[in-house]
């Protein structure tokens, strides 16, 4: 089942610069986003993420996906092999449940990216 992220209801009142370290004129980047940050981060930052619907030759639409399926889609359809991928992880208890982010945080080069947000680059 899908659970909205912690900021979905109040998205109109979020300070994107503070919450996600957003800057004007950022380039779009593919990223794995932990579920608790999906709406906050993609609402504030130009991001490519796999969606829950769509055939292999169509545009993904629908709710964002996470977990191994999202990581596989990103690795096979969004970036070239061997290219580091951005992982957007939640540093609160809600983010601790995501094993993909846990691995990225252990193996990748990470830096803070706003309130309770960390970005990691990893080839996992």
C-alpha positions as CSV (number, residue, x, y, z in Angstrom):
1,X,0.0,0.0,0.0
2,X,1.0,3.6,-0.5
3,X,1.4,6.0,2.4
4,X,1.8,9.7,1.6
5,X,5.0,11.4,2.8
6,X,5.0,13.5,5.9
7,X,4.7,16.8,4.0
8,X,2.0,15.9,1.4
9,X,-0.9,17.6,3.2
10,X,1.0,20.9,3.9
11,X,3.0,21.1,0.7
12,X,1.8,24.6,-0.1
13,X,3.5,26.0,3.1
14,X,6.9,24.3,2.8
15,X,10.0,26.4,2.6
16,X,11.8,24.3,-0.1
17,X,15.2,26.0,0.4
18,X,15.2,25.1,4.1
19,X,13.5,21.7,3.8
20,X,15.5,20.3,0.8
21,X,18.3,22.8,0.2
22,X,16.5,23.6,-3.1
23,X,18.1,26.3,-5.4
24,X,16.8,28.1,-8.5
25,X,17.7,26.7,-11.9
26,X,18.7,23.3,-10.7
27,X,19.1,20.6,-13.4
28,X,16.7,17.6,-13.3
29,X,18.4,14.5,-11.9
30,X,17.2,10.9,-11.5
31,X,17.1,9.9,-7.9
32,X,16.0,7.2,-5.5
33,X,13.8,8.9,-2.9
34,X,12.8,7.2,0.3
35,X,9.0,7.0,0.6
36,X,8.7,9.5,3.6
37,X,10.3,12.2,1.5
38,X,8.8,11.5,-2.0
39,X,6.4,14.4,-2.2
40,X,8.4,16.9,-0.3
41,X,11.6,16.3,-2.3
42,X,10.1,15.9,-5.7
43,X,7.8,18.9,-5.1
44,X,10.8,21.1,-4.3
45,X,13.5,19.8,-6.5
46,X,13.5,18.8,-10.2
47,X,13.7,15.0,-10.0
48,X,13.2,12.0,-12.2
49,X,11.8,9.0,-10.4
50,X,9.9,5.9,-11.5
51,X,6.2,5.9,-11.1
52,X,3.7,3.1,-10.3
53,X,2.2,2.7,-13.8
54,X,3.5,2.6,-17.3
55,X,4.8,0.1,-19.8
56,X,8.5,-0.1,-20.7
57,X,8.0,2.3,-23.7
58,X,5.7,4.8,-21.9
59,X,6.0,7.6,-19.4
60,X,5.7,6.5,-15.8
61,X,2.8,8.1,-14.1
62,X,1.0,7.6,-10.9
63,X,2.4,7.4,-7.4
64,X,6.1,7.2,-6.9
65,X,7.6,3.8,-6.2
66,X,10.4,2.8,-3.8
67,X,12.3,-0.3,-2.8
68,X,14.1,-2.8,-5.1
69,X,11.7,-2.2,-8.0
70,X,12.4,1.5,-8.0
71,X,16.2,1.0,-7.8
72,X,16.0,-1.5,-10.6
73,X,14.0,0.9,-12.8
74,X,16.4,3.7,-12.1
75,X,19.5,1.6,-12.9
76,X,18.0,0.1,-16.1
77,X,16.0,3.1,-17.5
78,X,17.3,6.3,-16.0
79,X,21.1,6.1,-15.7
80,X,23.9,4.4,-17.6
81,X,25.7,1.4,-16.0
82,X,28.4,2.4,-13.5
83,X,27.0,6.0,-13.1
84,X,26.5,7.0,-9.5
85,X,22.9,7.5,-8.6
86,X,21.5,10.1,-6.1
87,X,19.8,8.6,-3.1
88,X,17.6,11.0,-1.1
89,X,17.2,9.7,2.4
90,X,15.3,10.7,5.5
91,X,17.4,11.0,8.7
92,X,14.4,10.6,11.0
93,X,13.0,7.3,12.4
94,X,10.7,7.1,9.4
95,X,13.7,6.9,7.1
96,X,15.4,4.2,9.1
97,X,13.0,1.6,7.7
98,X,14.2,1.9,4.1
99,X,17.0,-0.7,3.4
100,X,17.9,0.9,0.1
101,X,18.7,4.2,1.8
102,X,20.5,2.4,4.7
103,X,22.8,0.8,2.2
104,X,23.4,4.0,0.3
105,X,24.2,5.8,3.5
106,X,26.8,3.2,4.5
107,X,28.4,2.9,1.0
108,X,27.9,6.3,-0.6
109,X,29.3,9.8,-0.2
110,X,26.6,11.6,1.7
111,X,25.9,15.2,2.6
112,X,23.0,17.1,4.4
113,X,20.4,18.5,2.0
114,X,17.9,20.3,4.2
115,X,15.9,19.5,7.3
116,X,16.2,15.7,8.1
117,X,17.3,15.1,4.5
118,X,20.6,13.6,3.3
119,X,21.7,13.0,-0.3
120,X,24.1,10.2,-1.1
121,X,25.8,9.3,-4.3
122,X,26.3,5.5,-4.7
123,X,26.7,2.9,-7.4
124,X,24.8,0.3,-5.4
